[in-house]
Amino acid sequence: MSGPKVVRIVTRDEIIAVCQGQLARVDAALEHWIRLGRRNECLADSEIAAAQKRRHELAALITSDRFTDFQKQAQEEEAFFRSDLEVRLAKVAAEAATARSRERRVAQAAGTLLSVLRQSGKPIDAELERALERAAAGRGDNDALAAGFALLAEPDPVLSEALRAQAARLKDGDDRKSFAQWLAAQPTPRAEPELQRLETRLASIAQLGDHARTAEWEVRLRTAAAEDDVARRGLLIDSLDIELGRALKEMRALMKAREEGLLLLAELESAGVSDAILTVDAITAASDVATIDVLIAKGKNLLESKRASVAAAARRAAVLTGLAELGYEVTEGMSTAWIEQGRVVLRKAAQPEYGVEVAGSAEIGRLQMRAVAFTQAGAGPDPWRDSEVETTWCGDVASLTASLAEAGGGLVIERALAVGVTPLKRIEVTDGAASLISREGPMRQSDRVAETKAR
């Protein structure tokens, strides 16, 4: 296949630009992983050091031109930071939920103890009573609980023997340890799985930063857990379950959109693109996914436009440089003329009556390349040489492909015609003309063969 060709050009410069953008995303994902991991105390310094080492090893792949390996590993590393953080935060949320559940049980115990003490008629110290009230409201105070149990353990014929024995044990032992042991030994409260799920959701919401609503929901959860009426208790828990589930889903979607927006900003910065509307503040301040999606769409368009422009310039330069090395005459301003006219024609120094035409937009990466002949005043090279020129041109394409590959790029032939399938294009050159006028050759190769036989 030595006739006209449609080729796809990829240059080292555009590959590096894409890789640098991916590396910027990895850096942003790593920063996010470290920031949230430290804030939630679920990352060790050794783990951070290991991740940073992997990042430097990743960057080294670019400098060593291992672009395919880099792109694969960069995607894996970015995905790792996202999934690993989710696992870590889920574990932290579960631990926080367990702690919240314990605090709630302490609050329930404090409320029950305070109620029993008041009903017993025993004199309660005002400071102890206030401390128990705070504990019942969720601000745990084991010292106050131990003191309350000790007061309850004082002889009183109204109290049951078992309750007095329990209070006495708390009084005689270490207050903090004894109360903790007592609490751990208590039977699981009603609907504990449902309450544990709500506690976990509350912990996850708190991780995402909505502390105002978290405090409100905590109060509602304590109210539901303390409700004695089974039917009302179930309604309160179900209502809160639905509300927390919806809120957590929305917040996670918002956080994911914000993270994606910030990663895209890192890519844009790497490409040297900035926009007055698309900023970190705009993304982090957005309160809904739809707003961020609009910003992300704009950012992607800006990035694609910038990369297309840079890649097109690199492709034009690579093709012209490669053809110049093969002996084609490249003059100043050819790149600009290519942009303006959509094509460029180069004369071959060793065969000035022949050359090559490169047509098409370098922005899309696909070009049509074909050998051409030059004519003046209707006179030009002998048509019988056309097939030889086309065959020579095929060798030049192979050399150009090797040159681009050596530079780290590539040329892929997507479609090619055999010699003689289409007549060699002839370009008429007028004296002093700055532009070239082209027309198809006067006859097809098959017609030339028939004419030769006739002679």
KAVENLIN-V689770 format. One record per residue. N is the residue number from 1. PSI is psi in whole degrees, -180 to 180 (999 if undefined). Layout:
# KAVENLIN-V689770
n=N psi=PSI
n=N psi=PSI
This chain:
# KAVENLIN-V689770
n=1 psi=99
n=2 psi=5
n=3 psi=-157
n=4 psi=145
n=5 psi=145
n=6 psi=121
n=7 psi=156
n=8 psi=126
n=9 psi=134
n=10 psi=130
n=11 psi=160
n=12 psi=-39
n=13 psi=-44
n=14 psi=-32
n=15 psi=-43
n=16 psi=-40
n=17 psi=-42
n=18 psi=-43
n=19 psi=-40
n=20 psi=-36
n=21 psi=-42
n=22 psi=-39
n=23 psi=-37
n=24 psi=-38
n=25 psi=-42
n=26 psi=-43
n=27 psi=-43
n=28 psi=-40
n=29 psi=-39
n=30 psi=-44
n=31 psi=-43
n=32 psi=-42
n=33 psi=-45
n=34 psi=-44
n=35 psi=-50
n=36 psi=-35
n=37 psi=-42
n=38 psi=-39
n=39 psi=-33
n=40 psi=9
n=41 psi=47
n=42 psi=18
n=43 psi=132
n=44 psi=153
n=45 psi=-35
n=46 psi=-36
n=47 psi=-39
n=48 psi=-43
n=49 psi=-40
n=50 psi=-41
n=51 psi=-41
n=52 psi=-36
n=53 psi=-43
n=54 psi=-36
n=55 psi=-43
n=56 psi=-37
n=57 psi=-35
n=58 psi=-46
n=59 psi=-33
n=60 psi=-26
n=61 psi=-31
n=62 psi=-47
n=63 psi=-25
n=64 psi=12
n=65 psi=25
n=66 psi=67
n=67 psi=-41
n=68 psi=-45
n=69 psi=-41
n=70 psi=-50
n=71 psi=-39
n=72 psi=-48
n=73 psi=-32
n=74 psi=-43
n=75 psi=-41
n=76 psi=-40
n=77 psi=-43
n=78 psi=-44
n=79 psi=-35
n=80 psi=-47
n=81 psi=-40
n=82 psi=-50
n=83 psi=-39
n=84 psi=-40
n=85 psi=-39
n=86 psi=-43
n=87 psi=-46
n=88 psi=-45
n=89 psi=-34
n=90 psi=-40
n=91 psi=-43
n=92 psi=-41
n=93 psi=-40
n=94 psi=-42
n=95 psi=-41
n=96 psi=-36
n=97 psi=-40
n=98 psi=-43
n=99 psi=-41
n=100 psi=-40
n=101 psi=-42
n=102 psi=-42
n=103 psi=-39
n=104 psi=-41
n=105 psi=-36
n=106 psi=-43
n=107 psi=-42
n=108 psi=-41
n=109 psi=-41
n=110 psi=-43
n=111 psi=-42
n=112 psi=-44
n=113 psi=-44
n=114 psi=-41
n=115 psi=-44
n=116 psi=-42
n=117 psi=-42
n=118 psi=-37
n=119 psi=-25
n=120 psi=-20
n=121 psi=3
n=122 psi=145
n=123 psi=125
n=124 psi=128
n=125 psi=137
n=126 psi=-40
n=127 psi=-40
n=128 psi=-41
n=129 psi=-42
n=130 psi=-38
n=131 psi=-40
n=132 psi=-35
n=133 psi=-41
n=134 psi=-41
n=135 psi=-40
n=136 psi=-24
n=137 psi=1
n=138 psi=-2
n=139 psi=81
n=140 psi=143
n=141 psi=95
n=142 psi=-32
n=143 psi=-43
n=144 psi=-40
n=145 psi=-43
n=146 psi=-40
n=147 psi=-38
n=148 psi=-42
n=149 psi=-36
n=150 psi=-41
n=151 psi=-38
n=152 psi=-26
n=153 psi=-11
n=154 psi=144
n=155 psi=131
n=156 psi=118
n=157 psi=-20
n=158 psi=-31
n=159 psi=149
n=160 psi=156
n=161 psi=-40
n=162 psi=-41
n=163 psi=-39
n=164 psi=-37
n=165 psi=-42
n=166 psi=-46
n=167 psi=-38
n=168 psi=-40
n=169 psi=-39
n=170 psi=-36
n=171 psi=-41
n=172 psi=-31
n=173 psi=-171
n=174 psi=123
n=175 psi=-50
n=176 psi=-50
n=177 psi=-41
n=178 psi=-43
n=179 psi=-39
n=180 psi=-40
n=181 psi=-40
n=182 psi=-45
n=183 psi=-41
n=184 psi=-28
n=185 psi=-7
n=186 psi=148
n=187 psi=152
n=188 psi=127
n=189 psi=166
n=190 psi=146
n=191 psi=30
n=192 psi=-41
n=193 psi=-42
n=194 psi=-43
n=195 psi=-38
n=196 psi=-39
n=197 psi=-42
n=198 psi=-40
n=199 psi=-41
n=200 psi=-42
n=201 psi=-40
n=202 psi=-41
n=203 psi=-39
n=204 psi=-40
n=205 psi=-40
n=206 psi=-37
n=207 psi=-36
n=208 psi=-3
n=209 psi=1
n=210 psi=74
n=211 psi=-30
n=212 psi=-52
n=213 psi=-29
n=214 psi=-44
n=215 psi=-41
n=216 psi=-44
n=217 psi=-33
n=218 psi=-41
n=219 psi=-43
n=220 psi=-35
n=221 psi=-43
n=222 psi=-38
n=223 psi=-43
n=224 psi=-42
n=225 psi=-30
n=226 psi=-5
n=227 psi=128
n=228 psi=-33
n=229 psi=116
n=230 psi=-44
n=231 psi=-46
n=232 psi=-39
n=233 psi=-45
n=234 psi=-41
n=235 psi=-43
n=236 psi=-43
n=237 psi=-44
n=238 psi=-43
n=239 psi=-45
n=240 psi=-35
n=241 psi=-47
n=242 psi=-44
n=243 psi=-44
n=244 psi=-39
n=245 psi=-45
n=246 psi=-44
n=247 psi=-43
n=248 psi=-41
n=249 psi=-44
n=250 psi=-41
n=251 psi=-39
n=252 psi=-41
n=253 psi=-40
n=254 psi=-44
n=255 psi=-39
n=256 psi=-41
n=257 psi=-41
n=258 psi=-43
n=259 psi=-45
n=260 psi=-40
n=261 psi=-41
n=262 psi=-35
n=263 psi=-40
n=264 psi=-39
n=265 psi=-39
n=266 psi=-41
n=267 psi=-44
n=268 psi=-43
n=269 psi=-39
n=270 psi=-33
n=271 psi=-2
n=272 psi=28
n=273 psi=133
n=274 psi=155
n=275 psi=140
n=276 psi=-26
n=277 psi=-40
n=278 psi=92
n=279 psi=169
n=280 psi=-45
n=281 psi=-40
n=282 psi=-39
n=283 psi=-47
n=284 psi=-25
n=285 psi=-15
n=286 psi=135
n=287 psi=2
n=288 psi=155
n=289 psi=-37
n=290 psi=-41
n=291 psi=-43
n=292 psi=-39
n=293 psi=-38
n=294 psi=-44
n=295 psi=-41
n=296 psi=-43
n=297 psi=-42
n=298 psi=-43
n=299 psi=-41
n=300 psi=-39
n=301 psi=-43
n=302 psi=-42
n=303 psi=-45
n=304 psi=-41
n=305 psi=-44
n=306 psi=-47
n=307 psi=-38
n=308 psi=-41
n=309 psi=-46
n=310 psi=-43
n=311 psi=-40
n=312 psi=-44
n=313 psi=-41
n=314 psi=-38
n=315 psi=-44
n=316 psi=-45
n=317 psi=-41
n=318 psi=-43
n=319 psi=-46
n=320 psi=-40
n=321 psi=-45
n=322 psi=-42
n=323 psi=-35
n=324 psi=-39
n=325 psi=-23
n=326 psi=4
n=327 psi=12
n=328 psi=144
n=329 psi=115
n=330 psi=122
n=331 psi=162
n=332 psi=138
n=333 psi=-4
n=334 psi=-39
n=335 psi=-41
n=336 psi=-42
n=337 psi=-37
n=338 psi=-45
n=339 psi=-45
n=340 psi=-40
n=341 psi=-12
n=342 psi=5
n=343 psi=165
n=344 psi=143
n=345 psi=131
n=346 psi=135
n=347 psi=143
n=348 psi=123
n=349 psi=-40
n=350 psi=-21
n=351 psi=75
n=352 psi=-16
n=353 psi=-3
n=354 psi=162
n=355 psi=-157
n=356 psi=143
n=357 psi=130
n=358 psi=120
n=359 psi=155
n=360 psi=166
n=361 psi=124
n=362 psi=-17
n=363 psi=-36
n=364 psi=-8
n=365 psi=-7
n=366 psi=130
n=367 psi=153
n=368 psi=128
n=369 psi=134
n=370 psi=149
n=371 psi=147
n=372 psi=161
n=373 psi=149
n=374 psi=138
n=375 psi=157
n=376 psi=124
n=377 psi=36
n=378 psi=-10
n=379 psi=141
n=380 psi=-169
n=381 psi=159
n=382 psi=124
n=383 psi=-23
n=384 psi=-10
n=385 psi=-7
n=386 psi=-44
n=387 psi=-36
n=388 psi=-41
n=389 psi=-42
n=390 psi=-38
n=391 psi=-41
n=392 psi=-39
n=393 psi=-36
n=394 psi=-41
n=395 psi=-37
n=396 psi=-38
n=397 psi=-41
n=398 psi=-40
n=399 psi=-40
n=400 psi=-41
n=401 psi=-45
n=402 psi=-39
n=403 psi=-45
n=404 psi=-39
n=405 psi=-40
n=406 psi=-31
n=407 psi=-2
n=408 psi=3
n=409 psi=-147
n=410 psi=156
n=411 psi=124
n=412 psi=125
n=413 psi=115
n=414 psi=-27
n=415 psi=138
n=416 psi=147
n=417 psi=150
n=418 psi=163
n=419 psi=131
n=420 psi=-11
n=421 psi=-36
n=422 psi=141
n=423 psi=148
n=424 psi=131
n=425 psi=135
n=426 psi=134
n=427 psi=119
n=428 psi=129
n=429 psi=124
n=430 psi=152
n=431 psi=129
n=432 psi=2
n=433 psi=137
n=434 psi=-18
n=435 psi=164
n=436 psi=137
n=437 psi=127
n=438 psi=150
n=439 psi=158
n=440 psi=154
n=441 psi=156
n=442 psi=-19
n=443 psi=155
n=444 psi=160
n=445 psi=-38
n=446 psi=-36
n=447 psi=-37
n=448 psi=-40
n=449 psi=-43
n=450 psi=-39
n=451 psi=-37
n=452 psi=-44
n=453 psi=-37
n=454 psi=-35
n=455 psi=999
